Each structure stands twice: as structure tokens, then as C-alpha cells.
Amino acid sequence: MRTPITENDVRLIPYSPAYERDDLEIRVQVRGTAHGHAEVPLLLDGEPLATVAGEVTPDGYTLLTYRLPLCGRAGIHTLTVGETEVPLTVLGEEPLPLLDGGMLTLGPPNDRDGCDFYREGLKSYTDEDWKQYIIHMAKIGINCIIIMVSHQYLTLEHREITAHYPSKLHPHSDIAAKDPLAAILQSAGENGMQVFLGLGNMYGHNATPAEAREIYERYHNYPAFYGWYLAEEFGMNAEDLHRWERYKEIIPTLRELAPAMPVLVSPYCAPCDEFGEYLKTDADVDIIMPQDQCGSSWTPLTFSEKLFRDLQKVCRAAGKHAWANCESFDWIGNLQATSFNGQGKYLTARYLGGGIEGPNGFDKQLRTVRPFVEKISTFMLSGFFAPPAVKPICGGAAALKQYLDYFAYREKVMKSTERFGE
């Protein structure tokens, strides 16, 4: 006897639009009216596709998944999951060398010297400024926003944890915006975007279950809330694998809250053989989005190509999703500095290699990774892509130029393939 389902929620990885070359993961979280067996029918354009089934409980969610190869399915579709209809666009053309998404920082620590060019401007943004910023990101084709950090240190020296939203756990950070998470989620939803909300930070703060629960309770009703981003960054080399265990301190809570929501990480280094095995057996993350290291380390494109070619293989073998983080920044100042902070080395928008379309420009990074990944994001949008209509211009003239140059580049690429306005 089937157990009736009281509610369900659906996520697609990759999110729509997808491409014919992708294998679509349909993730359904269900809760039953009692303990028992439940079945959820899947239909594509009204035609039966499959049935996913599993044991359910009224005490929590059960995750049911189905993999749908999209080869030969180009077009605009309606995917019906139980009683929920989900729009799905499948593109038959090869993906273009363009950004799908990008990362945001809302207010770095006050003594993180590398952020000096844009920190003050970002911290002055109001909720309305963030809404406008998202609108202008949509104008350059961004359809996914990754809010990297929800809980940030006020300073690295003292590590006073603060929240970028109204929190009962931590004092509010020193940014002007009162609730930028809500502002971004609202504006993103109005512009057809997906949003990852960040947990932890890249300076060593691992998110707590209480922090995750607070964020989920505040924001889970926003339709744009797509998944979670774990901000701590680890390598895919053998020496770093033990550090990935830190994710296990928070992931069980995320699976309890909303198992359909994907968990995204952005590691570094090339994937070693041991990492491939770890993905298969121990890593409960869904999307691996490595840094291409073309900004942070000035690594050659040959390194990036091999990294993402190998990543595609290990992700397919482990049932994970390969995305890319193409770095859109360079360093300026004391380039000989070797320490993390305090030696006059600053982050700025991409200028080496000719900027966006130079002989070794940002477009070459996009073209290099595109054959191997479902989606491309960048570290980062805020501070490196500054729309002229949003004041102050965070990141200065270099960030303004990068926004305008990318806008022109994207328009040219879209026109050249007769996909302008997509």
C-alpha cells in the first residue's frame, strides 16, 4: 500500500537551461503522512517518463532521484513531478563561452588587505543597491548567484563572527544593508536566477548546524533559493583530502533540512586519483566547481584544460556534477609577497593578457573549460564587475571596464551565433 505524500520539492542539476550533452539529475524530496512506501510519477510533456519510489516518514524528508539523459531532447519542456510542474529548456547547440553565474562577497574583513580596492564600496551598499546590482548582472546573462559568505569575521586579527542578515546567533556585520540575502533572493527571483547561500567562510569558520537552520528558516520560502555553498576551500590533492572531512560537520544538517537542495564547493588543485575514489565513497557534495587558478596563481590554460578534463571523468564516475570557477581577477601591487595578508598585494579586475578578449584574456579561460562542465561561474562579480548605474563603483575603473567589456563581448558572441537575447 502506498503512503500518501504531504509535500515535495524539486531541484534540477544542472538547472534549466541545460544542454543535450548533459545528464539531468531530478531531485525530489518527499514527506509522507505516515511511515511507508511512496511513489512519485515523472512525466515529460505529459508523457510518462519514470516513477521514483522510496520509504518515507512524517518525521523528515526522503530524497528520491532520477537521471535523465538529455541527448535528442532539445526544446522547451514541462517536467511534471507528482503534482509539481517544472519548466525545462534543453538547448541543442554547443554551449557558448559565456558565464552562467558568479560569486558575491557582501563585506570582507576590515583588515583583509587584498580587498582594499572594493571593500568600503561593497559595505556601503544598501538592500536596494543589491537589488539593482542583481538586475545589472542579469543584463550580462548571469542566471546564478553564489553568495559566498553569510557569516563573516569583522577582522581577521580578532575573528569576531558577524552575520550579514538579521541573526539571533551573531551581531550584525558592519555593512549598510540590513538584509542583503533577502534583497538578493527577491531580485534574483524576479530575474529568473538561482541562488546559492553560503555557509562558513574561507578564513577558517566552519558553519554550525544552528547557523544553517537559522538561514533555512529565514529564506527557504524564496523560490530563487536553489542550494548551499560551502565557503571553506580545500584542495583536490592527496595531502588535502583529510580536510574535506570538515564538510561532514554541516552536511547532515543540510540533508535533514532540504535534501533536494544541491551542495556546491569550489576546491583548487588538479584532482588526484585518491580524490576520484573519495568522491565515489565519502564526499556527500553534489557539485564540484574548481578554481581554474588563472587569476590566483597565473597558471597556464594547459593546466586548466587538463584539470577540467580530468574533473569531468571523476565526476561522471562518482555521479557528481562538474562546474567551473573561472577567476576574473588579477593581483596588483607587491607581486612578490608570499604571505596571505598584509604585504601590499591587492585584488583587482582582470587586466593581464588583455582583459576580456586580449591575446590571453578572460574569454580564453571560458573557452578552455566550456567543453567539460555544465555551468561556468566566476570569482567574482562584486568588486570585479561594476555596472555604471550602481554607485559607488566598487573596484574602481578596472571593475567598471570589465563589466562594460564583458557586456560587449557577450553581445558579440550571442549575435555571432544568432542567439542574441537568450
C-alpha positions as a Markdown table, in Angstrom:
| # | Residue | x | y | z |
|---|---|---|---|---|
| 1 | Met | 0.0 | 0.0 | 0.0 |
| 2 | Arg | 1.3 | 3.4 | -1.0 |
| 3 | Thr | 1.7 | 6.1 | 1.7 |
| 4 | Pro | 0.2 | 9.5 | 0.7 |
| 5 | Ile | 2.7 | 12.3 | 0.3 |
| 6 | Thr | 2.1 | 15.6 | 2.2 |
| 7 | Glu | 4.6 | 17.7 | 0.4 |
| 8 | Asn | 7.5 | 17.6 | -2.1 |
| 9 | Asp | 10.2 | 19.9 | -3.5 |
| 10 | Val | 12.2 | 19.6 | -6.7 |
| 11 | Arg | 15.6 | 20.6 | -7.9 |
| 12 | Leu | 17.3 | 20.0 | -11.2 |
| 13 | Ile | 21.0 | 19.7 | -11.7 |
| 14 | Pro | 22.0 | 21.4 | -13.9 |
| 15 | Tyr | 19.3 | 24.0 | -13.6 |
| 16 | Ser | 17.4 | 25.0 | -16.7 |
| 17 | Pro | 18.5 | 25.8 | -19.4 |
| 18 | Ala | 20.6 | 22.6 | -19.8 |
| 19 | Tyr | 22.2 | 21.1 | -22.9 |
| 20 | Glu | 21.6 | 17.9 | -24.9 |
| 21 | Arg | 25.0 | 16.7 | -23.8 |
| 22 | Asp | 24.0 | 16.9 | -20.1 |
| 23 | Asp | 22.6 | 14.1 | -17.9 |
| 24 | Leu | 19.9 | 15.8 | -15.9 |
| 25 | Glu | 19.6 | 14.9 | -12.2 |
| 26 | Ile | 16.0 | 15.2 | -11.0 |
| 27 | Arg | 16.0 | 15.5 | -7.2 |
| 28 | Val | 12.7 | 15.1 | -5.3 |
| 29 | Gln | 12.3 | 15.5 | -1.6 |
| 30 | Val | 9.1 | 14.0 | -0.1 |
| 31 | Arg | 7.5 | 13.6 | 3.2 |
| 32 | Gly | 4.8 | 11.1 | 4.0 |
| 33 | Thr | 1.7 | 11.2 | 6.1 |
| 34 | Ala | 3.0 | 8.1 | 7.9 |
| 35 | His | 5.9 | 5.6 | 7.7 |
| 36 | Gly | 5.6 | 3.6 | 4.4 |
| 37 | His | 6.4 | 3.3 | 0.7 |
| 38 | Ala | 5.7 | 6.2 | -1.6 |
| 39 | Glu | 5.9 | 6.5 | -5.4 |
| 40 | Val | 6.2 | 9.8 | -7.4 |
| 41 | Pro | 5.5 | 9.7 | -11.1 |
| 42 | Leu | 7.6 | 11.7 | -13.5 |
| 43 | Leu | 6.2 | 13.0 | -16.8 |
| 44 | Leu | 7.8 | 14.9 | -19.6 |
| 45 | Asp | 5.3 | 17.0 | -21.6 |
| 46 | Gly | 2.5 | 14.9 | -20.2 |
| 47 | Glu | 4.1 | 11.6 | -21.2 |
| 48 | Pro | 5.1 | 9.0 | -18.6 |
| 49 | Leu | 8.9 | 9.1 | -18.0 |
| 50 | Ala | 9.6 | 7.1 | -14.9 |
| 51 | Thr | 8.4 | 6.5 | -11.3 |
| 52 | Val | 10.8 | 7.2 | -8.4 |
| 53 | Ala | 10.0 | 5.4 | -5.2 |
| 54 | Gly | 11.3 | 5.0 | -1.6 |
| 55 | Glu | 10.4 | 4.7 | 2.0 |
| 56 | Val | 9.0 | 7.9 | 3.6 |
| 57 | Thr | 8.3 | 9.2 | 7.0 |
| 58 | Pro | 6.3 | 12.1 | 8.5 |
| 59 | Asp | 9.3 | 13.0 | 10.6 |
| 60 | Gly | 11.6 | 14.2 | 7.8 |
| 61 | Tyr | 12.3 | 14.3 | 4.1 |
| 62 | Thr | 13.3 | 11.4 | 1.9 |
| 63 | Leu | 15.3 | 12.2 | -1.3 |
| 64 | Leu | 14.4 | 10.4 | -4.5 |
| 65 | Thr | 16.5 | 10.9 | -7.6 |
| 66 | Tyr | 16.3 | 10.1 | -11.3 |
| 67 | Arg | 18.9 | 10.7 | -14.1 |
| 68 | Leu | 17.6 | 11.7 | -17.5 |
| 69 | Pro | 20.0 | 11.8 | -20.5 |
| 70 | Leu | 19.0 | 14.9 | -22.5 |
| 71 | Cys | 20.5 | 13.8 | -25.8 |
| 72 | Gly | 17.9 | 14.2 | -28.5 |
| 73 | Arg | 15.6 | 16.2 | -26.2 |
| 74 | Ala | 16.3 | 19.8 | -27.4 |
| 75 | Gly | 13.3 | 22.1 | -26.9 |
| 76 | Ile | 11.1 | 23.7 | -24.3 |
| 77 | His | 9.5 | 21.1 | -22.0 |
| 78 | Thr | 7.4 | 20.7 | -18.9 |
| 79 | Leu | 8.6 | 18.2 | -16.4 |
| 80 | Thr | 5.8 | 17.0 | -14.0 |
| 81 | Val | 7.0 | 15.6 | -10.7 |
| 82 | Gly | 4.0 | 14.3 | -8.8 |
| 83 | Glu | 1.7 | 17.4 | -8.9 |
| 84 | Thr | 4.6 | 19.9 | -9.3 |
| 85 | Glu | 5.3 | 21.3 | -12.8 |
| 86 | Val | 8.9 | 22.4 | -13.5 |
| 87 | Pro | 9.8 | 24.2 | -16.8 |
| 88 | Leu | 12.8 | 22.7 | -18.6 |
| 89 | Thr | 14.6 | 24.1 | -21.6 |
| 90 | Val | 17.1 | 21.9 | -23.3 |
| 91 | Leu | 19.5 | 23.6 | -25.8 |
| 92 | Gly | 20.8 | 21.6 | -28.7 |
| 93 | Glu | 23.7 | 23.9 | -29.6 |
| 94 | Glu | 27.1 | 23.6 | -28.1 |
| 95 | Pro | 27.4 | 25.8 | -25.0 |
| 96 | Leu | 28.8 | 29.3 | -25.7 |
| 97 | Pro | 32.0 | 30.6 | -24.0 |
| 98 | Leu | 30.0 | 32.7 | -21.6 |
| 99 | Leu | 29.4 | 33.0 | -17.8 |
| 100 | Asp | 26.3 | 31.3 | -16.3 |
| 101 | Gly | 26.9 | 32.6 | -12.8 |
| 102 | Gly | 29.1 | 34.4 | -10.4 |
| 103 | Met | 30.1 | 34.8 | -6.8 |
| 104 | Leu | 29.3 | 37.7 | -4.5 |
| 105 | Thr | 31.0 | 38.9 | -1.3 |
| 106 | Leu | 29.0 | 41.3 | 0.8 |
| 107 | Gly | 31.7 | 42.6 | 3.1 |
| 108 | Pro | 35.2 | 41.2 | 3.6 |
| 109 | Pro | 37.0 | 41.5 | 6.9 |
| 110 | Asn | 38.3 | 45.0 | 7.6 |
| 111 | Asp | 41.9 | 44.0 | 7.7 |
| 112 | Arg | 41.9 | 41.8 | 4.7 |
| 113 | Asp | 44.3 | 44.0 | 2.7 |
| 114 | Gly | 43.7 | 42.2 | -0.6 |
| 115 | Cys | 40.2 | 43.6 | -0.7 |
| 116 | Asp | 41.1 | 47.2 | -0.1 |
| 117 | Phe | 40.0 | 48.3 | -3.6 |
| 118 | Tyr | 36.4 | 47.3 | -3.2 |
| 119 | Arg | 35.6 | 46.6 | 0.5 |
| 120 | Glu | 34.4 | 50.1 | 1.5 |
| 121 | Gly | 32.1 | 50.4 | -1.5 |
| 122 | Leu | 30.5 | 46.9 | -1.0 |
| 123 | Lys | 30.0 | 47.6 | 2.7 |
| 124 | Ser | 28.1 | 50.9 | 1.7 |
| 125 | Tyr | 25.6 | 49.1 | -0.5 |
| 126 | Thr | 22.0 | 49.1 | 0.8 |
| 127 | Asp | 19.4 | 46.4 | 0.3 |
| 128 | Glu | 18.1 | 48.5 | -2.7 |
| 129 | Asp | 21.7 | 48.7 | -4.1 |
| 130 | Trp | 22.0 | 45.0 | -4.0 |
| 131 | Lys | 18.6 | 44.6 | -5.8 |
| 132 | Gln | 19.8 | 46.9 | -8.6 |
| 133 | Tyr | 23.2 | 45.1 | -8.8 |
| 134 | Ile | 21.4 | 41.8 | -9.4 |
| 135 | Ile | 19.3 | 43.4 | -12.2 |
| 136 | His | 22.5 | 44.5 | -13.9 |
| 137 | Met | 24.1 | 41.1 | -13.5 |
| 138 | Ala | 21.0 | 39.7 | -15.4 |
| 139 | Lys | 21.8 | 42.1 | -18.2 |
| 140 | Ile | 25.1 | 40.4 | -18.8 |
| 141 | Gly | 23.5 | 36.9 | -18.8 |
| 142 | Ile | 24.1 | 35.9 | -15.2 |
| 143 | Asn | 21.5 | 33.4 | -14.1 |
| 144 | Cys | 23.1 | 32.0 | -10.9 |
| 145 | Ile | 24.3 | 33.9 | -7.9 |
| 146 | Ile | 26.5 | 32.4 | -5.3 |
| 147 | Ile | 26.5 | 34.4 | -2.0 |
| 148 | Met | 29.8 | 33.2 | -0.7 |
| 149 | Val | 29.6 | 34.1 | 2.9 |
| 150 | Ser | 26.6 | 34.7 | 5.2 |
| 151 | His | 28.8 | 34.8 | 8.4 |
| 152 | Gln | 32.0 | 36.9 | 8.2 |
| 153 | Tyr | 34.8 | 37.9 | 10.5 |
| 154 | Leu | 34.8 | 41.6 | 11.3 |
| 155 | Thr | 38.6 | 41.4 | 11.4 |
| 156 | Leu | 41.0 | 38.5 | 10.7 |
| 157 | Glu | 43.0 | 39.5 | 13.7 |
| 158 | His | 40.3 | 39.0 | 16.3 |
| 159 | Arg | 37.9 | 36.8 | 14.3 |
| 160 | Glu | 34.7 | 38.3 | 15.6 |
| 161 | Ile | 32.0 | 36.4 | 13.8 |
| 162 | Thr | 29.1 | 38.5 | 12.5 |
| 163 | Ala | 26.1 | 37.9 | 10.3 |
| 164 | His | 25.2 | 39.7 | 7.0 |
| 165 | Tyr | 21.5 | 39.4 | 7.9 |
| 166 | Pro | 19.3 | 39.8 | 11.0 |
| 167 | Ser | 20.5 | 37.0 | 13.2 |
| 168 | Lys | 19.7 | 35.8 | 16.7 |
| 169 | Leu | 23.0 | 34.0 | 16.8 |
| 170 | His | 25.5 | 36.7 | 15.9 |
| 171 | Pro | 25.7 | 40.5 | 15.8 |
| 172 | His | 25.0 | 42.2 | 12.5 |
| 173 | Ser | 28.1 | 42.9 | 10.4 |
| 174 | Asp | 29.2 | 46.5 | 9.7 |
| 175 | Ile | 27.6 | 46.5 | 6.2 |
| 176 | Ala | 25.0 | 49.1 | 5.5 |
| 177 | Ala | 22.5 | 46.6 | 4.1 |
| 178 | Lys | 20.0 | 45.3 | 6.6 |
| 179 | Asp | 19.1 | 42.0 | 4.9 |
| 180 | Pro | 21.0 | 41.7 | 1.7 |
| 181 | Leu | 20.3 | 37.9 | 1.5 |
| 182 | Ala | 16.6 | 38.7 | 1.2 |
| 183 | Ala | 17.2 | 41.6 | -1.2 |
| 184 | Ile | 19.3 | 39.4 | -3.5 |
| 185 | Leu | 16.9 | 36.4 | -3.3 |
| 186 | Gln | 14.0 | 38.7 | -4.2 |
| 187 | Ser | 15.7 | 40.4 | -7.1 |
| 188 | Ala | 17.1 | 37.1 | -8.3 |
| 189 | Gly | 13.7 | 35.5 | -8.3 |
| 190 | Glu | 12.3 | 38.4 | -10.3 |
| 191 | Asn | 15.0 | 38.0 | -12.9 |
| 192 | Gly | 14.8 | 34.2 | -13.3 |
| 193 | Met | 18.0 | 33.4 | -11.3 |
| 194 | Gln | 19.1 | 30.6 | -9.0 |
| 195 | Val | 20.9 | 31.5 | -5.7 |
| 196 | Phe | 23.2 | 29.5 | -3.5 |
| 197 | Leu | 23.5 | 30.7 | 0.1 |
| 198 | Gly | 27.0 | 30.5 | 1.6 |
| 199 | Leu | 27.9 | 28.7 | 4.9 |
| 200 | Gly | 31.2 | 29.2 | 6.7 |
| 201 | Asn | 33.9 | 31.4 | 5.3 |
| 202 | Met | 37.2 | 31.0 | 3.5 |
| 203 | Tyr | 39.2 | 32.1 | 6.6 |
| 204 | Gly | 38.5 | 29.0 | 8.7 |
| 205 | His | 35.0 | 29.4 | 10.1 |
| 206 | Asn | 33.1 | 26.2 | 9.5 |
| 207 | Ala | 29.3 | 26.7 | 9.6 |
| 208 | Thr | 27.4 | 25.4 | 12.6 |
| 209 | Pro | 24.1 | 23.5 | 12.4 |
| 210 | Ala | 22.4 | 26.4 | 14.2 |
| 211 | Glu | 23.6 | 28.8 | 11.5 |
| 212 | Ala | 22.3 | 26.6 | 8.7 |
| 213 | Arg | 18.9 | 26.2 | 10.4 |
| 214 | Glu | 18.6 | 29.9 | 11.0 |
| 215 | Ile | 19.3 | 30.7 | 7.4 |
| 216 | Tyr | 17.0 | 28.0 | 6.1 |
| 217 | Glu | 14.1 | 29.1 | 8.3 |
| 218 | Arg | 14.5 | 32.7 | 7.2 |
| 219 | Tyr | 14.9 | 32.2 | 3.5 |
| 220 | His | 13.6 | 28.8 | 2.4 |
| 221 | Asn | 10.3 | 30.3 | 1.0 |
| 222 | Tyr | 12.1 | 32.3 | -1.6 |
| 223 | Pro | 11.7 | 30.5 | -4.9 |
| 224 | Ala | 15.3 | 31.6 | -6.0 |
| 225 | Phe | 16.9 | 29.7 | -3.1 |
| 226 | Tyr | 18.4 | 26.8 | -5.1 |
| 227 | Gly | 21.1 | 25.4 | -2.9 |
| 228 | Trp | 24.0 | 25.7 | -0.5 |
| 229 | Tyr | 27.6 | 26.9 | -1.0 |
| 230 | Leu | 30.3 | 25.7 | 1.5 |
| 231 | Ala | 32.8 | 28.5 | 1.6 |
| 232 | Glu | 35.8 | 26.7 | 3.1 |
| 233 | Glu | 38.2 | 25.8 | 0.2 |
| 234 | Phe | 40.2 | 22.6 | 0.1 |
| 235 | Gly | 42.5 | 21.0 | -2.5 |
| 236 | Met | 41.8 | 18.0 | -4.6 |
| 237 | Asn | 45.3 | 16.8 | -4.0 |
| 238 | Ala | 46.0 | 13.8 | -1.8 |
| 239 | Glu | 47.5 | 15.9 | 1.0 |
| 240 | Asp | 44.2 | 17.8 | 1.5 |
| 241 | Leu | 41.7 | 15.0 | 1.4 |
| 242 | His | 41.5 | 14.8 | 5.2 |
| 243 | Arg | 40.4 | 18.4 | 5.3 |
| 244 | Trp | 37.3 | 17.5 | 3.3 |
| 245 | Glu | 36.0 | 15.7 | 6.4 |
| 246 | Arg | 35.2 | 19.2 | 7.8 |
| 247 | Tyr | 32.3 | 19.4 | 5.5 |
| 248 | Lys | 30.7 | 16.4 | 7.2 |
| 249 | Glu | 30.2 | 18.6 | 10.3 |
| 250 | Ile | 27.5 | 20.5 | 8.5 |
| 251 | Ile | 26.2 | 18.4 | 5.6 |
| 252 | Pro | 24.0 | 16.1 | 7.6 |
| 253 | Thr | 22.1 | 19.2 | 8.8 |
| 254 | Leu | 21.7 | 20.4 | 5.2 |
| 255 | Arg | 20.3 | 17.0 | 4.1 |
| 256 | Glu | 17.9 | 17.0 | 7.0 |
| 257 | Leu | 16.6 | 20.5 | 6.2 |
| 258 | Ala | 16.2 | 20.1 | 2.4 |
| 259 | Pro | 17.9 | 17.0 | 0.8 |
| 260 | Ala | 16.9 | 18.1 | -2.7 |
| 261 | Met | 19.0 | 21.3 | -2.4 |
| 262 | Pro | 22.4 | 20.8 | -4.0 |
| 263 | Val | 25.6 | 21.4 | -2.1 |
| 264 | Leu | 28.3 | 23.2 | -4.0 |
| 265 | Val | 32.1 | 23.5 | -3.3 |
| 266 | Ser | 34.9 | 25.3 | -5.1 |
| 267 | Pro | 38.2 | 23.5 | -4.5 |
| 268 | Tyr | 41.6 | 24.0 | -6.0 |
| 269 | Cys | 44.5 | 21.9 | -7.4 |
| 270 | Ala | 44.1 | 19.2 | -10.0 |
| 271 | Pro | 42.1 | 16.1 | -8.9 |
| 272 | Cys | 44.3 | 13.2 | -7.9 |
| 273 | Asp | 43.4 | 9.5 | -8.2 |
| 274 | Glu | 42.6 | 9.4 | -4.5 |
| 275 | Phe | 40.2 | 12.3 | -4.9 |
| 276 | Gly | 38.3 | 10.4 | -7.5 |
| 277 | Glu | 37.9 | 7.5 | -5.1 |
| 278 | Tyr | 36.9 | 9.8 | -2.3 |
| 279 | Leu | 34.1 | 11.3 | -4.4 |
| 280 | Lys | 32.7 | 7.9 | -5.0 |
| 281 | Thr | 32.7 | 6.8 | -1.4 |
| 282 | Asp | 32.9 | 9.6 | 1.1 |
| 283 | Ala | 32.1 | 13.1 | -0.3 |
| 284 | Asp | 28.5 | 14.0 | 0.2 |
| 285 | Val | 28.6 | 17.0 | -2.0 |
| 286 | Asp | 26.8 | 17.4 | -5.3 |
| 287 | Ile | 28.6 | 20.0 | -7.5 |
| 288 | Ile | 32.4 | 20.3 | -7.8 |
| 289 | Met | 33.3 | 23.8 | -9.1 |
| 290 | Pro | 37.1 | 24.1 | -9.0 |
| 291 | Gln | 39.0 | 27.4 | -9.4 |
| 292 | Asp | 40.8 | 27.5 | -12.7 |
| 293 | Gln | 43.7 | 29.3 | -10.9 |
| 294 | Cys | 44.3 | 31.6 | -13.8 |
| 295 | Gly | 43.9 | 34.6 | -11.6 |
| 296 | Ser | 45.2 | 33.4 | -8.2 |
| 297 | Ser | 48.3 | 31.6 | -9.5 |
| 298 | Trp | 48.5 | 32.7 | -13.1 |
| 299 | Thr | 48.5 | 29.1 | -14.2 |
| 300 | Pro | 48.6 | 28.4 | -17.9 |
| 301 | Leu | 45.5 | 27.3 | -19.8 |
| 302 | Thr | 47.0 | 23.9 | -20.4 |
| 303 | Phe | 46.8 | 23.3 | -16.7 |
| 304 | Ser | 43.1 | 24.4 | -16.7 |
| 305 | Glu | 42.3 | 22.2 | -19.6 |
| 306 | Lys | 43.7 | 19.1 | -18.0 |
| 307 | Leu | 42.2 | 19.9 | -14.7 |
| 308 | Phe | 38.6 | 20.1 | -16.1 |
| 309 | Arg | 39.1 | 17.2 | -18.5 |
| 310 | Asp | 40.1 | 15.1 | -15.5 |
| 311 | Leu | 37.3 | 16.5 | -13.3 |
| 312 | Gln | 34.7 | 15.6 | -15.9 |
| 313 | Lys | 35.9 | 12.0 | -15.8 |
| 314 | Val | 35.9 | 11.7 | -12.0 |
| 315 | Cys | 32.6 | 13.4 | -11.6 |
| 316 | Arg | 30.9 | 11.1 | -14.1 |
| 317 | Ala | 32.4 | 8.1 | -12.4 |
| 318 | Ala | 31.1 | 9.3 | -9.0 |
| 319 | Gly | 27.7 | 10.6 | -10.1 |
| 320 | Lys | 28.7 | 14.3 | -9.3 |
| 321 | His | 28.3 | 17.4 | -11.4 |
| 322 | Ala | 31.3 | 19.3 | -12.8 |
| 323 | Trp | 31.1 | 23.1 | -13.0 |
| 324 | Ala | 33.9 | 25.7 | -13.3 |
| 325 | Asn | 35.0 | 28.7 | -11.4 |
| 326 | Cys | 36.9 | 30.9 | -13.9 |
| 327 | Glu | 38.8 | 33.6 | -12.0 |
| 328 | Ser | 38.1 | 37.1 | -13.3 |
| 329 | Phe | 40.8 | 38.9 | -11.2 |
| 330 | Asp | 44.4 | 39.6 | -11.1 |
| 331 | Trp | 46.9 | 40.8 | -8.4 |
| 332 | Ile | 48.4 | 44.3 | -8.3 |
| 333 | Gly | 51.0 | 45.9 | -6.0 |
| 334 | Asn | 53.7 | 43.8 | -4.3 |
| 335 | Leu | 53.5 | 40.8 | -6.5 |
| 336 | Gln | 56.5 | 39.2 | -4.7 |
| 337 | Ala | 54.5 | 38.9 | -1.5 |
| 338 | Thr | 54.2 | 35.4 | -0.3 |
| 339 | Ser | 52.0 | 35.8 | 2.8 |
| 340 | Phe | 48.3 | 35.7 | 2.7 |
| 341 | Asn | 47.8 | 39.2 | 4.1 |
| 342 | Gly | 49.5 | 42.5 | 4.9 |
| 343 | Gln | 52.2 | 42.8 | 2.2 |
| 344 | Gly | 50.7 | 45.3 | -0.2 |
| 345 | Lys | 49.2 | 42.8 | -2.7 |
| 346 | Tyr | 45.7 | 43.7 | -3.9 |
| 347 | Leu | 42.9 | 42.0 | -5.8 |
| 348 | Thr | 41.7 | 43.9 | -8.9 |
| 349 | Ala | 39.6 | 43.1 | -12.0 |
| 350 | Arg | 41.3 | 41.1 | -14.8 |
| 351 | Tyr | 43.9 | 43.1 | -16.7 |
| 352 | Leu | 46.7 | 40.7 | -17.6 |
| 353 | Gly | 46.5 | 39.1 | -21.0 |
| 354 | Gly | 44.5 | 41.9 | -22.5 |
| 355 | Gly | 41.4 | 41.8 | -20.2 |
| 356 | Ile | 38.3 | 40.1 | -21.6 |
| 357 | Glu | 39.4 | 39.5 | -25.2 |
| 358 | Gly | 43.1 | 40.0 | -25.2 |
| 359 | Pro | 45.7 | 37.5 | -26.6 |
| 360 | Asn | 45.5 | 35.7 | -23.2 |
| 361 | Gly | 42.2 | 37.2 | -22.0 |
| 362 | Phe | 39.4 | 36.0 | -19.8 |
| 363 | Asp | 37.5 | 34.7 | -22.9 |
| 364 | Lys | 40.2 | 32.1 | -23.3 |
| 365 | Gln | 39.6 | 30.8 | -19.8 |
| 366 | Leu | 35.9 | 30.4 | -20.7 |
| 367 | Arg | 36.6 | 28.6 | -24.0 |
| 368 | Thr | 39.1 | 26.2 | -22.3 |
| 369 | Val | 36.7 | 24.9 | -19.6 |
| 370 | Arg | 33.4 | 25.0 | -21.6 |
| 371 | Pro | 33.7 | 21.5 | -23.2 |
| 372 | Phe | 34.0 | 19.8 | -19.8 |
| 373 | Val | 31.4 | 21.4 | -17.5 |
| 374 | Glu | 27.7 | 22.0 | -17.1 |
| 375 | Lys | 28.0 | 25.6 | -15.8 |
| 376 | Ile | 30.6 | 28.3 | -15.6 |
| 377 | Ser | 30.7 | 30.8 | -12.7 |
| 378 | Thr | 33.4 | 33.3 | -11.7 |
| 379 | Phe | 35.1 | 34.6 | -8.6 |
| 380 | Met | 33.8 | 37.1 | -8.6 |
| 381 | Leu | 31.2 | 39.5 | -9.6 |
| 382 | Ser | 31.1 | 42.1 | -6.7 |
| 383 | Gly | 34.3 | 44.1 | -6.8 |
| 384 | Phe | 35.3 | 43.0 | -10.3 |
| 385 | Phe | 32.2 | 43.6 | -12.4 |
| 386 | Ala | 30.8 | 47.1 | -11.7 |
| 387 | Pro | 27.8 | 48.3 | -13.6 |
| 388 | Pro | 27.9 | 52.0 | -14.2 |
| 389 | Ala | 24.3 | 52.5 | -12.8 |
| 390 | Val | 25.1 | 51.2 | -9.3 |
| 391 | Lys | 27.0 | 53.6 | -7.1 |
| 392 | Pro | 29.6 | 53.6 | -5.8 |
| 393 | Ile | 31.7 | 51.8 | -8.5 |
| 394 | Cys | 33.1 | 49.0 | -6.4 |
| 395 | Gly | 36.5 | 48.1 | -7.7 |
| 396 | Gly | 37.0 | 51.4 | -9.4 |
| 397 | Ala | 37.7 | 52.0 | -13.1 |
| 398 | Ala | 39.1 | 48.5 | -13.7 |
| 399 | Ala | 35.8 | 46.8 | -12.5 |
| 400 | Leu | 33.7 | 49.3 | -14.5 |
| 401 | Lys | 35.8 | 48.5 | -17.6 |
| 402 | Gln | 35.5 | 44.7 | -17.0 |
| 403 | Tyr | 31.7 | 45.0 | -16.8 |
| 404 | Leu | 31.4 | 47.0 | -19.9 |
| 405 | Asp | 33.9 | 44.9 | -21.8 |
| 406 | Tyr | 32.2 | 41.7 | -20.9 |
| 407 | Phe | 28.8 | 43.2 | -21.8 |
| 408 | Ala | 30.2 | 44.0 | -25.3 |
| 409 | Tyr | 31.9 | 40.6 | -25.6 |
| 410 | Arg | 28.7 | 38.7 | -24.7 |
| 411 | Glu | 26.6 | 40.7 | -27.2 |
| 412 | Lys | 29.1 | 39.9 | -29.9 |
| 413 | Val | 29.1 | 36.2 | -29.1 |
| 414 | Met | 25.3 | 36.0 | -29.0 |
| 415 | Lys | 25.0 | 37.9 | -32.3 |
| 416 | Ser | 27.6 | 35.7 | -34.0 |
| 417 | Thr | 25.5 | 32.6 | -33.2 |
| 418 | Glu | 22.1 | 34.2 | -33.8 |
| 419 | Arg | 21.2 | 33.6 | -30.1 |
| 420 | Phe | 21.0 | 37.2 | -29.1 |
| 421 | Gly | 18.5 | 37.8 | -26.3 |
| 422 | Glu | 18.8 | 34.3 | -25.0 |
